[in-house]
């Protein structure tokens, strides 16, 4: 029984060493690691080549088209494993992560299984700890159970860094290469909608290293928000997304639209004001509830604000892109 572990990379010099070290520390018998790089301009390639000189089961492939879903598909096509893991260089994996998920996918007869992500940051300070805190709270990430955890093994609509059976890709297809983001969510929803099954295994864990500054947090979530809308547009379906993905956009529109429409009625300003005050009140309440000695009340407020506003404006940008494309 062979396992294939596929890692798409692009400028991951800060993370790839700890990622590979955690995999090679796993007590696996028959496995291959396939790194598919999208044209890194930092030290990622030299680091991977250094590992190649020590480990014969590590392959390095090039993706000339750069984008993540293309790298994933290149890796799947080049892999030989009966079980295929699609993972991130931004994470470290417990030593039995791969063996336990392979064991559970066979026991459950599932198409995909995944563990829980424990969010961490590389540079620990009150600001980065505040960002970490909001990325593990329901007010920050909604009901994504692979982030907030579960008390029992359960069927879910998606997991992160999952283990798939090879025949799952043969039956349901590969990743949608039009989707720069959300390609994993879309594939997993395709599996569910096609009668397949996905399980969360809560005692299997990986440490995921989140963005640890406000600039990177905003950039990442702006793109996430934008690609929520574009995912629905390119797939012609909302099935791959959940209600939580659109809440930031609805908040942004609840503030902007009444202001834009004030010439129709001056009373619309009260809708915008009420929406904004309600949101700020929620941020204050939640930030107080999660405050501890490692984070900061002020940084928590700002972290929530950056996360939600960047996500919401990203979705608005995606919506405008769709409208422009349809009418050009």
C-alpha positions as CSV (number, residue, x, y, z in Angstrom):
1,X,0.0,0.0,0.0
2,X,1.6,3.2,-1.2
3,X,0.9,6.8,0.0
4,X,1.4,9.9,-2.2
5,X,1.8,13.2,-0.5
6,X,1.4,16.2,-2.8
7,X,2.6,19.7,-1.8
8,X,2.0,22.7,-4.1
9,X,4.5,25.5,-3.4
10,X,5.2,29.1,-4.3
11,X,7.7,31.1,-2.3
12,X,7.5,28.9,0.8
13,X,11.0,29.3,2.2
14,X,9.7,30.2,5.7
15,X,7.6,27.0,6.0
16,X,8.8,24.2,3.7
17,X,11.6,23.0,6.0
18,X,9.4,22.4,9.0
19,X,6.8,20.9,6.7
20,X,9.2,18.4,5.2
21,X,10.8,17.6,8.5
22,X,7.4,16.7,10.0
23,X,6.7,14.3,7.1
24,X,10.0,12.6,7.2
25,X,9.6,12.1,10.9
26,X,6.5,10.0,10.2
27,X,6.9,6.2,10.6
28,X,5.7,5.5,7.1
29,X,6.8,2.4,5.1
30,X,5.9,3.1,1.5
31,X,5.4,6.7,0.4
32,X,6.4,9.4,-2.0
33,X,6.4,13.1,-1.6
34,X,5.7,15.2,-4.7
35,X,6.5,18.9,-4.4
36,X,5.0,20.9,-7.4
37,X,6.4,24.4,-7.5
38,X,4.7,27.2,-9.4
39,X,7.9,29.3,-10.0
40,X,9.2,30.2,-6.6
41,X,11.6,33.2,-6.6
42,X,12.9,32.7,-3.0
43,X,14.9,29.8,-1.6
44,X,12.1,27.2,-1.8
45,X,13.6,25.3,-4.7
46,X,17.1,25.2,-3.3
47,X,15.7,23.9,0.1
48,X,13.7,21.1,-1.6
49,X,16.7,20.1,-3.8
50,X,18.8,19.8,-0.7
51,X,16.2,17.4,0.7
52,X,16.2,15.5,-2.6
53,X,19.9,14.7,-2.1
54,X,19.0,12.9,1.1
55,X,15.6,11.3,0.3
56,X,15.1,9.4,-2.9
57,X,11.3,9.3,-2.5
58,X,11.0,13.1,-2.9
59,X,10.2,14.4,-6.3
60,X,10.3,18.1,-7.5
61,X,8.0,19.0,-10.4
62,X,7.5,22.4,-12.1
63,X,4.1,24.1,-12.8
64,X,4.7,26.7,-15.5
65,X,1.2,28.0,-15.1
66,X,1.8,28.9,-11.4
67,X,-1.6,28.4,-9.9
68,X,-2.4,26.0,-7.0
69,X,-5.1,23.7,-8.6
70,X,-2.9,23.1,-11.6
71,X,0.0,22.1,-9.2
72,X,-2.4,19.7,-7.4
73,X,-3.5,18.1,-10.6
74,X,0.1,17.7,-11.9
75,X,0.9,16.0,-8.6
76,X,-2.1,13.6,-8.8
77,X,-1.3,12.6,-12.4
78,X,2.3,11.9,-11.5
79,X,1.6,10.1,-8.3
80,X,1.5,6.3,-7.8
81,X,-0.2,6.0,-4.4
82,X,-3.4,4.1,-3.6
83,X,-4.0,7.0,-1.1
84,X,-3.3,10.6,-2.0
85,X,-2.8,13.4,0.4
86,X,-3.1,17.1,-0.8
87,X,-1.4,19.2,1.9
88,X,0.0,22.6,2.5
89,X,3.6,23.7,3.0
90,X,2.2,26.1,5.6
91,X,1.7,23.3,8.1
92,X,3.4,20.7,10.2
93,X,1.9,17.2,10.7
94,X,1.9,15.0,13.8
95,X,4.0,11.9,13.3
96,X,0.9,9.6,12.9
97,X,-1.1,12.1,10.8
98,X,-0.8,10.1,7.6
99,X,-1.0,6.6,9.0
100,X,-4.1,7.4,11.1
101,X,-6.0,9.0,8.2
102,X,-5.2,6.1,5.9
103,X,-6.4,3.7,8.6
104,X,-9.7,5.7,9.1
105,X,-10.4,6.2,5.4
106,X,-10.4,2.4,5.0
107,X,-12.4,1.7,8.1
108,X,-15.1,4.2,7.2
109,X,-15.1,3.4,3.4
110,X,-14.9,7.2,2.8
111,X,-13.7,9.1,-0.2
112,X,-11.8,11.6,1.9
113,X,-10.9,12.1,5.5
114,X,-9.1,15.0,7.2
115,X,-8.0,16.1,10.7
116,X,-8.2,19.3,12.7
117,X,-6.0,22.3,12.1
118,X,-4.4,23.9,15.1
119,X,-3.7,27.5,14.1
120,X,-0.3,28.9,15.1
121,X,2.0,31.7,14.1
122,X,5.7,31.7,13.4
123,X,6.5,35.0,15.1
124,X,4.8,35.1,18.5
125,X,3.8,38.5,19.9
126,X,0.6,40.1,21.2
127,X,-0.4,41.1,17.7
128,X,0.2,37.7,16.0
129,X,-1.4,35.9,19.0
130,X,-4.5,38.1,18.6
131,X,-4.7,37.2,14.9
132,X,-4.3,33.5,15.8
133,X,-7.1,33.8,18.3
134,X,-9.6,35.2,15.9
135,X,-8.8,32.6,13.3
136,X,-9.9,29.9,15.7
137,X,-13.1,31.6,16.9
138,X,-16.6,31.1,15.3
139,X,-17.0,34.9,14.9
140,X,-13.8,34.8,12.9
141,X,-14.1,31.7,10.8
142,X,-17.8,30.6,11.2
143,X,-18.6,26.9,11.6
144,X,-15.6,25.5,9.8
145,X,-15.2,22.4,12.0
146,X,-11.8,21.5,10.7
147,X,-10.7,24.7,12.4
148,X,-12.7,24.8,15.5
149,X,-12.7,21.0,16.1
150,X,-15.2,18.3,17.1
151,X,-15.7,15.9,19.9
152,X,-16.4,12.9,17.6
153,X,-15.7,11.5,14.1
154,X,-18.4,12.9,11.9
155,X,-19.4,13.5,8.3
156,X,-18.7,17.0,7.1
157,X,-18.9,19.0,3.9
158,X,-15.2,19.7,3.6
159,X,-11.8,19.2,5.3
160,X,-8.3,20.6,4.9
161,X,-5.2,18.7,3.9
162,X,-7.2,15.5,3.4
163,X,-6.5,11.9,2.4
164,X,-8.3,10.8,-0.7
165,X,-8.6,7.4,-2.3
166,X,-7.2,7.3,-5.9
167,X,-10.5,6.2,-7.3
168,X,-12.2,9.3,-5.8
169,X,-10.4,11.4,-8.4
170,X,-11.2,8.9,-11.1
171,X,-14.9,9.0,-10.2
172,X,-15.4,12.7,-9.4
173,X,-12.6,14.4,-11.4
174,X,-9.6,16.5,-10.6
175,X,-9.5,20.1,-9.2
176,X,-11.2,22.8,-11.2
177,X,-8.2,24.7,-12.7
178,X,-10.3,27.9,-13.1
179,X,-10.5,28.3,-9.3
180,X,-7.4,30.0,-7.9
181,X,-9.0,29.7,-4.5
182,X,-11.7,27.4,-3.1
183,X,-10.6,24.5,-5.4
184,X,-10.6,22.1,-2.5
185,X,-14.0,23.2,-1.2
186,X,-15.5,22.9,-4.7
187,X,-14.0,19.4,-5.2
188,X,-15.3,18.2,-1.8
189,X,-18.8,19.6,-2.4
190,X,-18.7,17.8,-5.8
191,X,-17.9,14.5,-4.0
192,X,-20.7,15.0,-1.5
193,X,-23.2,16.0,-4.1
194,X,-22.2,12.9,-6.1
195,X,-23.0,10.6,-3.2
196,X,-19.5,10.3,-1.7
197,X,-18.5,10.8,1.9
198,X,-16.0,13.0,3.8
199,X,-15.2,12.6,7.5
200,X,-13.5,14.8,10.0
201,X,-11.2,12.8,12.4
202,X,-10.8,15.1,15.3
203,X,-7.9,13.4,17.1
204,X,-5.7,13.7,14.0
205,X,-4.0,17.1,14.0
206,X,-1.8,19.4,12.0
207,X,-0.3,22.7,13.0
208,X,-1.2,25.4,10.4
209,X,0.8,28.6,10.4
210,X,-1.4,31.5,9.7
211,X,-0.5,35.0,8.4
212,X,0.9,36.8,11.4
213,X,0.6,40.4,10.4
214,X,-2.3,42.6,9.3
215,X,-1.1,43.2,5.8
216,X,-0.8,39.5,4.9
217,X,-4.1,38.8,6.7
218,X,-5.9,41.4,4.7
219,X,-4.3,40.3,1.3
220,X,-5.2,36.6,2.0
221,X,-8.8,37.2,3.0
222,X,-9.4,39.8,0.2
223,X,-8.5,37.0,-2.2
224,X,-10.6,34.5,-0.3
225,X,-13.6,36.8,-0.5
226,X,-13.2,37.5,-4.1
227,X,-12.9,33.9,-5.1
228,X,-16.0,33.0,-3.2
229,X,-18.0,35.0,-5.8
230,X,-15.9,33.8,-8.7
231,X,-16.2,30.2,-7.6
232,X,-20.0,30.5,-7.8
233,X,-19.7,32.2,-11.1
234,X,-17.3,29.8,-12.8
235,X,-19.1,26.6,-11.5
236,X,-22.6,28.1,-12.1
237,X,-23.5,26.9,-8.7
238,X,-23.6,27.9,-5.0
239,X,-23.4,24.3,-3.9
240,X,-19.7,24.5,-3.1
241,X,-20.1,27.4,-0.7
242,X,-21.9,27.9,2.6
243,X,-23.8,30.8,4.1
244,X,-20.8,31.8,6.2
245,X,-18.9,32.6,3.0
246,X,-21.2,35.5,2.2
247,X,-21.9,37.2,5.5
248,X,-19.0,39.7,5.2
249,X,-20.3,40.8,1.8
250,X,-23.8,41.2,3.2
251,X,-22.4,43.4,6.0
252,X,-20.4,45.6,3.5
253,X,-23.5,46.0,1.3
254,X,-25.7,46.8,4.3
255,X,-23.5,49.8,5.0
256,X,-22.6,50.9,1.5
257,X,-26.0,50.6,-0.3
258,X,-28.0,52.7,2.1
259,X,-25.4,55.5,1.9
260,X,-25.4,55.3,-1.9
261,X,-29.2,55.5,-1.9
262,X,-29.5,58.4,0.5
263,X,-30.8,60.7,-2.3
264,X,-33.9,58.5,-2.4
265,X,-34.5,58.8,1.3
266,X,-32.4,60.4,4.0
267,X,-33.7,57.8,6.5
268,X,-31.6,55.1,4.8
269,X,-28.6,56.4,6.8
270,X,-30.1,54.8,9.9
271,X,-29.8,51.4,8.3
272,X,-26.1,51.9,7.5
273,X,-25.5,53.3,11.0
274,X,-27.4,50.5,12.7
275,X,-25.6,47.8,10.8
276,X,-22.2,49.3,11.6
277,X,-22.9,49.8,15.3
278,X,-24.3,46.3,15.6
279,X,-21.1,44.9,14.1
280,X,-18.8,47.0,16.2
281,X,-20.8,46.0,19.3
282,X,-20.3,42.3,18.4
283,X,-16.6,42.8,17.9
284,X,-16.2,44.4,21.3
285,X,-18.2,41.7,23.1
286,X,-16.2,38.9,21.4
287,X,-12.9,40.6,21.9
288,X,-13.5,41.0,25.6
289,X,-14.5,37.3,25.8
290,X,-11.3,36.0,24.2
291,X,-8.8,38.3,25.9
292,X,-6.0,36.7,27.8
293,X,-2.4,37.5,28.8
294,X,-1.0,36.4,25.4
295,X,-3.2,38.6,23.2
296,X,-4.4,42.1,23.2
297,X,-8.0,43.6,23.4
298,X,-7.1,46.3,20.9
299,X,-5.3,44.0,18.5
300,X,-8.2,41.5,18.7
301,X,-10.7,44.2,17.7
302,X,-8.5,45.3,14.8
303,X,-7.9,41.7,13.7
304,X,-11.6,41.0,13.4
305,X,-12.1,44.2,11.6
306,X,-9.2,43.5,9.1
307,X,-10.4,39.9,8.6
308,X,-14.1,40.7,7.9
309,X,-13.7,44.0,6.0
310,X,-11.0,42.6,3.7
311,X,-13.1,39.5,3.1
312,X,-16.2,41.5,2.4
313,X,-14.5,44.0,0.0
314,X,-12.9,41.0,-1.8
315,X,-16.3,39.6,-2.3
316,X,-17.6,42.9,-3.5
317,X,-14.7,43.1,-6.0
318,X,-15.5,39.6,-7.2
319,X,-19.2,40.6,-7.7
320,X,-18.1,43.7,-9.7
321,X,-15.8,41.5,-11.8
322,X,-18.6,39.1,-12.6
323,X,-21.0,42.0,-13.6
324,X,-18.3,43.6,-15.8
325,X,-17.5,40.3,-17.5
326,X,-21.1,39.5,-18.2
327,X,-21.8,42.9,-19.8
328,X,-18.6,43.5,-21.7
